[in-house]
């Protein structure tokens, strides 16, 4: 059997689908923003001072003690 819907029922259904679509898009945008903000510390250069120090120490011909301590800790 075919079921006919009135124009009003059709419009209500379309409105509900549009509302669901807007909600879904808002969730997707929020999740992607959360992911971006969670990844910011990893991208930040200030979180990797040991790399900068390593370069400076190697230019000066000195050893960077902090890196040795880290490798000793990882060996234990």
C-alpha positions as CSV (number, residue, x, y, z in Angstrom):
1,X,0.0,0.0,0.0
2,X,1.1,3.5,-0.7
3,X,0.8,5.9,2.2
4,X,0.2,9.6,1.2
5,X,1.3,12.4,3.5
6,X,-0.1,15.8,3.6
7,X,2.1,18.8,2.8
8,X,2.0,19.8,6.5
9,X,3.3,16.3,7.5
10,X,6.0,16.6,4.8
11,X,7.1,20.0,6.0
12,X,7.2,18.8,9.6
13,X,9.4,15.9,8.6
14,X,11.7,18.1,6.5
15,X,12.0,20.5,9.4
16,X,12.9,17.7,11.8
17,X,15.5,16.3,9.4
18,X,17.0,19.8,9.0
19,X,17.1,20.2,12.8
20,X,18.9,16.8,13.2
21,X,21.3,17.8,10.4
22,X,22.1,21.1,12.2
23,X,22.6,19.3,15.5
24,X,24.9,16.7,13.8
25,X,27.0,19.4,12.2
26,X,27.3,21.3,15.5
27,X,28.5,18.1,17.2
28,X,31.0,17.4,14.4
29,X,32.3,21.0,14.7
30,X,32.6,20.8,18.5
31,X,34.4,17.4,18.3
32,X,36.9,18.8,15.7
33,X,37.5,21.9,17.8
34,X,38.0,19.7,20.9
35,X,40.5,17.6,18.9
36,X,42.3,20.7,17.8
37,X,42.6,22.1,21.2
38,X,43.7,18.8,22.6
39,X,46.5,18.6,20.0
40,X,47.7,22.1,20.6
41,X,50.3,21.2,23.3
42,X,51.9,18.7,21.0
43,X,52.2,21.3,18.3
44,X,53.6,23.9,20.7
45,X,57.3,24.5,20.4
46,X,57.5,25.5,24.1
47,X,56.8,21.9,25.0
48,X,60.0,20.7,23.4
49,X,62.7,22.7,25.2
50,X,65.0,19.7,25.4
51,X,65.4,19.7,21.6
52,X,66.3,23.4,21.7
53,X,68.7,22.8,24.6
54,X,70.3,19.9,22.8
55,X,71.1,22.0,19.8
56,X,72.5,24.8,22.0
57,X,74.6,22.4,24.1
58,X,75.9,20.6,21.0
59,X,76.9,24.0,19.5
60,X,78.8,24.8,22.7
61,X,80.4,21.3,22.8
62,X,78.8,20.6,26.1
63,X,76.6,17.7,27.1
64,X,73.0,18.1,28.1
65,X,72.7,16.3,31.5
66,X,68.9,16.4,31.4
67,X,68.8,14.1,28.4
68,X,71.1,11.6,30.1
69,X,68.8,11.6,33.2
70,X,65.8,10.9,31.0
71,X,67.5,8.0,29.2
72,X,68.7,6.5,32.6
73,X,65.1,6.7,33.8
74,X,63.8,4.9,30.8
75,X,66.4,2.2,31.1
76,X,65.2,1.4,34.7
